Amino acid sequence: MSILRNVTWDAFSSYSSLDDELHRGWIKDFTIELKRRVHLLLQQEGYTFGLDEMEFFFDKESMPANGSVEDELIKNVKTSGFLLLFIGDNYLKSQWCGKELDWFSARFSGIPKEALKNMFMIMLTPTAVRNASKDSSKGNLQKIKANGIFQLAYASASETPIEPQFPDEYGTLRRNPEYARLVDKIAKTLADRFVEAGVTVGGPPPPPPQPAAASVVFGVVNRSLRDYRSTLAARVEAKLNTKVECWDWEDLGDPDGLNARLGQAQLFIQLVDKSPIGILGGRQPGGFLAAQRDLVSEKTTLLWIDPLDGTKPGQEEQNPDHLGFLATVAPRTLHLSADDIVREIEQRLVGPGDHKSAKIMIEHSDEDQEEVFRIREIISQTWKNISKTESSLRFSGAEWAEMKGAPDKFKSCHGIVVVDRSRPWATLEAQLGDIEDELAKRNRKLAHRTFVLPPKSKATILNWEFIRFQKKDDDGRVEVITQNALEKFLTSVKESAGL
């Protein structure tokens, strides 16, 4: 193993075994001390994990018991990151030492400047210095001595390698500060070179990867909406590149687990229909819907959404307690199609100011939802021509009674429309007057129009301009009749939104 990239050995010690024996194992001991010191210096720099994999090649310990000596030496020296040359009196006489330098140099096509950073020349005696300088057959040594990392490792008085310890006046062996300085100097340079070469170890091992936290969580739904929810979740993940999680019926038995799974979720979305709610989550009104609502903390936005294009249930809830719960959440419920749900989620995730869009509030009754869905398609098609930008158009829906009970619904709206095809004129006139009053109380001025559908015979009056829609006789599809009025309305919405 090693701590450098693309090598087997971090450093290779090239020396004469006779020099090491004559100096009582000095080269081996120095190599061990040098490795220990480099380890500490790298640890000090923040490389705290994996340093035990650092490997220095020392032939007596590192060579295999069998096989070709030359082949093994070539393989190991060529897969080493750095070369430590211990030049003693016998180095130049060794049959291997010169070859090891040549094999290592071959990696750099000789001794270019880059190779000098990977070679350390440590002179053990003054005789070795003189021999390396005058012997022309060892030209590589002269280049290293003149231009590379060259260090004298002998004591002037003894002309032998500096002893690691010396006896004090009482005969006790003490650490030799001169030897310590020698080790520190070479270790510091070698550690720096390791970092430059690319040390592959770092801090503690990273924890096992955890699943990405869901940004959007869909609550449990009845069977009638299960496929709708799955398709919707897949669309949100694909378009917004975010993690979406869907809770299932079996999850309701582990409320603590559900609470933990909310994690970093920004949105919790509960799709609402009129299917039987049942008593899961306790016998409280709202059953599993109420139980899920109670799990959502303040940091996560809870959206109640009634899908306009969802599948109608085969059987509707009849329990008055559960119906009472649905009535309490109705003022906060958004009536949206799948396309608009995706846009609503996108807007909520990016945050205000990050994504420009316009918003229209549609007031309508339940019996007009089919017509409203078609009208929204026509409005969206016209908006693409009016906006002339990538800005989106979003819709919210509510009955007027709900709007009066939830004034915050007005805050983000830029236009308001009324879709009604059945009410008497007097009733509609009174309703429009109420809307005007509510807007005035909140100092709000919105673009507003009335959409009129058959069977009404004439348009609503007051100061509300109308856009007339009719169904074609041949296919029964609703089409806009007053296109200019629709475009004028959407232009006003665009201006109100500051687009």
C-alpha positions in Angstrom: 0.0 0.0 0.0 1.0 3.7 -0.2 -0.4 7.1 0.4 0.6 8.6 -3.0 -1.2 8.2 -6.3 -0.2 5.5 -8.8 2.7 4.1 -6.8 3.4 1.0 -4.8 6.0 2.5 -2.5 6.0 6.0 -1.3 9.8 6.1 -1.0 12.6 3.7 -2.1 15.9 3.5 -0.1 18.9 2.9 -2.4 22.0 2.1 -0.4 24.9 -0.4 0.0 24.2 -3.1 2.5 27.9 -2.9 3.4 27.6 0.8 4.3 24.6 0.0 6.6 26.5 -2.8 8.3 29.7 -0.8 8.8 27.7 2.0 10.5 25.7 -0.5 12.7 22.4 -0.3 10.9 22.4 3.5 10.7 20.6 3.6 7.3 17.8 1.3 8.4 17.3 3.2 11.6 17.3 6.6 9.8 14.8 5.3 7.3 12.5 4.2 10.1 12.9 7.5 11.9 12.3 9.5 8.7 9.1 7.6 7.9 7.8 8.2 11.5 8.6 11.9 11.2 6.9 12.3 7.8 3.9 10.6 9.3 3.7 13.1 12.2 4.2 16.1 9.9 1.4 15.0 7.6 -0.8 14.4 10.5 -0.2 17.9 11.7 -1.3 19.2 8.3 -4.7 17.5 8.8 -4.1 14.1 7.1 -5.4 12.2 10.0 -6.7 8.9 8.5 -4.9 6.3 6.4 -1.3 7.4 7.1 -0.5 3.9 8.4 -0.6 2.8 4.8 2.6 4.8 4.1 5.3 2.4 2.8 9.1 2.9 2.5 11.0 0.2 0.5 14.0 -1.2 2.4 15.3 -4.3 0.6 16.1 -6.4 3.6 12.5 -6.2 4.8 10.7 -5.6 1.5 12.3 -8.1 -1.0 10.5 -11.5 -1.4 12.2 -14.7 -0.3 12.4 -16.0 -3.9 12.4 -14.8 -7.5 14.9 -12.8 -9.5 16.5 -10.0 -7.4 17.0 -7.8 -10.4 13.5 -8.2 -11.7 12.1 -7.4 -8.2 14.3 -4.4 -7.8 13.4 -3.0 -11.2 9.7 -3.4 -10.5 9.9 -1.8 -7.0 12.1 1.1 -7.9 10.0 2.0 -10.9 6.8 1.9 -8.8 8.2 4.2 -6.1 7.3 7.8 -5.6 10.6 9.1 -4.2 14.2 7.8 -4.2 16.4 8.1 -1.1 20.0 7.8 -2.0 22.2 7.0 1.0 25.8 7.6 -0.5 28.5 5.9 1.6 32.0 4.8 0.8 30.8 1.6 -0.7 27.8 3.0 -2.7 29.8 3.5 -5.9 31.2 -0.1 -5.6 27.8 -1.7 -5.4 26.5 -3.6 -8.4 22.9 -2.5 -7.7 23.0 1.1 -6.4 23.9 2.7 -9.7 21.3 0.6 -11.5 18.6 1.6 -9.1 19.3 5.3 -9.8 19.2 4.6 -13.5 16.0 2.7 -13.3 14.3 5.4 -11.3 15.7 8.1 -13.6 14.3 6.3 -16.6 10.8 7.3 -15.4 11.8 10.9 -16.2 14.0 10.3 -19.3 17.1 11.0 -17.4 17.6 13.6 -14.7 15.4 16.6 -15.7 14.3 19.3 -13.3 11.1 17.5 -12.4 13.0 14.3 -11.3 15.2 16.2 -8.9 12.1 16.9 -6.7 11.7 13.2 -6.3 15.3 12.4 -5.3 17.1 12.9 -2.0 20.9 12.5 -1.8 22.1 11.9 1.7 25.9 11.8 2.0 27.2 9.5 4.9 30.9 10.4 4.8 33.2 13.1 3.3 35.0 10.4 1.3 31.6 9.6 -0.4 31.2 13.3 -1.3 34.6 13.4 -2.9 34.1 10.2 -4.8 30.7 11.2 -6.1 32.2 14.5 -7.3 35.3 13.2 -9.1 33.9 9.9 -10.6 32.8 10.9 -14.1 31.1 7.5 -14.6 28.6 8.6 -12.0 27.4 11.6 -13.9 23.8 11.3 -12.5 25.1 11.7 -8.9 26.9 14.9 -9.9 23.8 16.3 -11.4 21.8 15.5 -8.2 24.6 16.9 -6.0 24.8 20.1 -8.0 21.0 20.8 -8.5 19.0 18.5 -6.3 18.2 17.9 -2.7 21.7 17.3 -1.2 22.3 16.8 2.5 25.4 16.0 4.5 24.6 13.4 7.2 28.0 13.0 8.9 29.7 14.6 11.9 32.7 16.8 11.1 34.7 15.4 14.0 34.2 11.7 13.3 33.5 11.8 9.6 30.9 9.2 10.2 27.1 9.4 10.2 25.6 11.6 13.0 24.8 9.3 16.0 21.1 9.4 17.1 22.2 9.4 20.8 25.2 10.3 22.9 26.1 9.6 26.5 25.9 12.5 29.0 28.4 13.0 31.9 26.6 10.3 33.9 26.7 7.8 31.0 23.0 8.1 30.2 22.1 8.1 26.5 20.5 11.3 25.4 18.8 12.3 22.1 21.3 14.0 19.8 19.8 17.3 18.8 22.0 17.4 15.7 20.6 14.1 14.5 17.0 15.3 15.3 17.6 18.4 13.2 18.9 16.3 10.3 15.8 14.0 10.4 13.4 17.0 10.8 15.0 18.9 7.8 14.7 16.0 5.4 11.3 14.9 6.7 9.9 18.4 6.3 11.0 18.6 2.6 9.8 15.0 1.9 6.4 15.7 3.5 6.0 18.9 1.4 6.9 16.9 -1.7 4.3 14.2 -0.7 1.6 16.9 -0.6 2.6 18.3 -4.0 2.6 14.8 -5.5 -1.0 14.2 -4.2 -1.5 12.5 -0.9 -4.6 10.3 -1.1 -5.4 10.2 2.6 -7.3 12.8 4.5 -9.6 13.1 7.5 -11.7 10.3 9.0 -13.4 7.9 6.6 -16.6 9.4 5.3 -19.8 7.9 6.7 -21.7 5.5 4.4 -23.8 7.5 1.9 -27.2 8.2 3.2 -30.3 8.4 0.9 -31.0 11.9 -0.3 -33.6 13.6 1.9 -36.9 14.1 0.2 -37.7 17.8 -0.6 -41.4 16.9 -1.3 -43.5 14.3 0.6 -46.9 13.1 -0.5 -49.2 11.8 2.2 -51.2 8.6 2.1 -54.1 8.6 -0.3 -57.1 6.4 -1.0 -57.0 3.9 -3.8 -58.8 6.3 -6.3 -55.8 8.7 -6.2 -52.9 6.2 -5.8 -52.0 6.0 -9.5 -52.5 9.8 -9.9 -50.1 10.5 -7.0 -47.5 8.1 -8.4 -47.6 9.7 -11.8 -47.5 13.2 -10.3 -44.5 12.3 -8.0 -42.5 11.0 -11.0 -43.2 14.2 -13.0 -42.1 16.4 -10.0 -38.8 14.4 -9.7 -38.1 14.5 -13.4 -38.9 18.2 -14.0 -37.5 19.7 -10.8 -34.7 17.2 -10.2 -35.6 16.8 -6.6 -36.3 13.8 -4.3 -40.0 12.9 -3.8 -41.3 10.4 -1.3 -44.8 8.9 -1.1 -46.1 7.5 2.1 -48.1 4.2 2.0 -50.9 2.7 4.2 -48.5 0.4 6.1 -46.4 3.4 7.1 -49.2 4.8 9.3 -48.4 2.2 12.0 -45.0 3.9 12.6 -45.7 7.6 13.3 -42.2 8.2 14.8 -40.7 6.8 11.7 -42.8 9.0 9.5 -41.8 12.0 11.5 -38.1 11.2 11.0 -38.7 10.6 7.3 -39.9 14.1 6.9 -36.2 15.0 7.4 -35.4 18.1 5.4 -38.7 18.1 3.4 -39.8 21.6 2.4 -43.3 20.5 1.3 -45.8 18.0 2.6 -48.7 17.6 0.1 -52.0 15.9 1.0 -54.2 15.1 -2.0 -57.8 15.2 -0.9 -60.9 13.4 -2.4 -64.3 12.4 -1.1 -63.4 8.7 -0.6 -64.2 7.2 2.7 -61.5 8.3 5.2 -61.9 5.6 7.8 -60.6 5.6 11.3 -56.8 5.0 10.7 -54.8 7.3 12.8 -57.3 7.1 15.6 -61.0 7.7 15.9 -60.5 11.4 15.6 -62.3 13.3 12.9 -60.3 13.2 9.7 -58.8 9.8 10.5 -55.5 9.2 8.7 -55.6 12.7 7.1 -55.6 14.3 10.6 -52.9 11.9 11.8 -50.6 12.9 9.0 -51.4 16.6 9.5 -50.3 16.4 13.1 -46.9 15.0 12.1 -46.0 18.0 9.9 -43.9 20.5 11.8 -43.8 24.3 11.3 -40.6 24.1 9.2 -42.4 22.1 6.5 -45.2 23.7 4.4 -48.4 21.7 4.3 -50.5 21.9 1.2 -54.0 20.5 0.8 -54.7 20.0 -2.9 -57.9 18.8 -4.5 -56.9 17.5 -7.9 -59.2 18.8 -10.6 -58.3 16.0 -13.0 -58.1 13.2 -10.5 -60.2 10.1 -10.6 -63.6 10.4 -8.9 -64.1 7.9 -6.1 -66.6 5.1 -6.6 -67.9 5.7 -3.0 -67.9 8.9 -1.1 -67.4 9.6 2.6 -70.6 9.7 4.6 -69.4 10.0 8.2 -70.4 13.5 9.5 -67.2 13.7 11.7 -64.9 13.1 8.8 -66.9 15.4 6.5 -66.6 18.1 9.2 -62.8 17.7 9.2 -62.8 18.1 5.4 -64.8 21.3 5.8 -62.2 22.7 8.2 -59.4 22.3 5.6 -61.5 23.3 2.6 -60.6 27.1 2.9 -56.9 26.2 2.6 -57.3 23.6 -0.2 -56.0 24.4 -3.6 -58.0 23.1 -6.6 -55.4 22.3 -9.2 -54.8 20.1 -12.2 -51.6 18.0 -12.4 -49.8 20.6 -14.5 -50.6 23.3 -12.0 -49.6 21.1 -9.1 -46.2 20.7 -10.6 -45.9 24.5 -11.2 -47.1 25.2 -7.6 -44.5 22.8 -6.2 -41.8 24.5 -8.4 -42.8 27.9 -7.1 -42.8 26.8 -3.5 -39.3 25.2 -3.8 -37.5 28.0 -5.5 -38.9 30.6 -3.1 -40.4 34.0 -3.7 -38.4 36.3 -6.0 -36.5 33.4 -7.5 -39.1 32.4 -10.1 -41.4 35.0 -11.7 -45.0 33.9 -12.3 -48.5 35.3 -12.4 -51.4 33.8 -10.4 -55.1 33.8 -11.1 -57.7 33.0 -8.5 -60.7 31.2 -10.0 -64.0 31.3 -8.1 -66.4 28.5 -9.1 -68.7 25.9 -7.7 -68.2 22.2 -7.8 -70.7 21.6 -10.6 -68.6 23.8 -12.9 -65.3 22.0 -12.5 -65.4 20.3 -15.8 -65.9 23.6 -17.6 -63.2 25.2 -15.5 -60.7 22.6 -16.5 -61.2 23.3 -20.2 -61.2 27.1 -19.7 -57.8 26.8 -17.9 -56.4 25.0 -20.9 -57.5 27.8 -23.2 -56.2 30.5 -20.8 -52.8 28.8 -20.6 -52.5 28.6 -24.4 -53.3 32.3 -24.7 -50.9 33.2 -21.9 -48.0 31.8 -23.9 -48.6 34.5 -26.6 -49.3 37.3 -24.1 -46.3 36.7 -21.7 -43.7 36.3 -24.5 -41.4 35.0 -21.7 -40.7 31.8 -19.8 -42.8 33.2 -16.9 -45.5 30.8 -15.8 -49.2 31.2 -15.1 -50.5 29.5 -12.0 -54.1 28.9 -10.8 -55.8 28.6 -7.5 -59.4 27.7 -7.0 -62.0 28.2 -4.3 -65.6 28.9 -3.8 -66.5 32.3 -2.6 -67.5 31.2 0.9 -64.0 29.8 1.3 -62.3 32.9 -0.1 -64.1 35.1 2.5 -62.8 32.8 5.2 -59.2 32.8 4.0 -58.2 36.4 3.1 -54.5 35.3 2.7 -55.6 33.7 -0.6 -55.6 37.2 -2.1 -51.9 38.0 -1.2 -50.3 36.3 -4.1 -53.0 36.8 -6.7 -52.8 39.0 -9.8 -56.2 38.4 -11.2 -59.5 37.0 -10.1 -62.2 35.4 -12.3 -65.7 34.0 -11.7 -67.0 31.0 -13.6 -70.7 30.4 -13.2 -73.2 29.0 -15.6 -76.3 28.5 -13.5 -76.8 31.2 -10.8 -79.5 33.8 -11.2 -78.3 37.2 -12.3 -79.2 38.9 -9.0 -77.3 36.3 -7.0 -74.2 36.7 -9.1 -74.5 40.5 -9.0 -74.5 40.4 -5.2 -71.6 38.0 -5.1 -69.5 40.3 -7.3 -70.3 43.2 -5.1 -69.0 41.2 -2.1 -65.8 40.5 -3.9 -65.3 44.2 -4.7 -65.8 45.0 -1.0 -63.3 42.4 0.2 -60.7 43.6 -2.2 -61.2 47.2 -1.0 -60.8 46.1 2.6 -57.4 44.7 1.8 -56.4 47.6 -0.4 -56.1 45.2 -3.3 -56.8 46.0 -6.9 -56.8 43.0 -9.2 -57.5 42.4 -12.8 -60.9 40.7 -12.7 -63.2 39.3 -15.3 -66.4 37.2 -15.3 -66.5 34.1 -17.5 -70.0 33.4 -18.7 -71.1 30.0 -20.0 -74.5 28.8 -21.3 -77.3 28.5 -20.2 -77.0 32.2 -19.3 -78.5 34.4 -22.0 -76.7 37.6 -21.4 -73.4 38.8 -19.9 -73.0 39.9 -16.3 -72.9 43.7 -16.1 -71.5 46.0 -13.4 -67.9 47.2 -14.0 -66.7 43.7 -14.6 -65.9 43.0 -18.2 -66.8 39.5 -19.3 -65.2 36.8 -21.5 -67.8 34.6 -23.1 -67.3 30.9 -23.6 -69.6 28.6 -25.4 -69.8 24.9 -26.2 -69.6 23.9 -29.8 -72.7 22.0 -31.0 -70.7 19.4 -32.9 -68.4 18.1 -30.2 -69.5 19.9 -27.0 -66.1 21.4 -26.3 -65.9 24.8 -24.6 -64.3 27.5 -26.8 -63.7 31.1 -26.2 -65.9 33.5 -28.2 -64.4 36.9 -27.1 -60.7 36.2 -27.6 -59.8 39.9 -27.5 -61.3 40.2 -24.0 -59.3 37.2 -22.8 -56.1 38.7 -24.2 -56.9 42.1 -22.6 -57.5 40.4 -19.2 -54.2 38.4 -19.4 -52.3 41.6 -20.3 -53.6 43.2 -17.2 -52.6 40.1 -15.1 -49.1 40.3 -16.6 -48.8 44.0 -15.7 -50.1 43.3 -12.1 -47.4 40.6 -11.7 -44.7 43.0 -12.9 -43.7 40.7 -15.8 
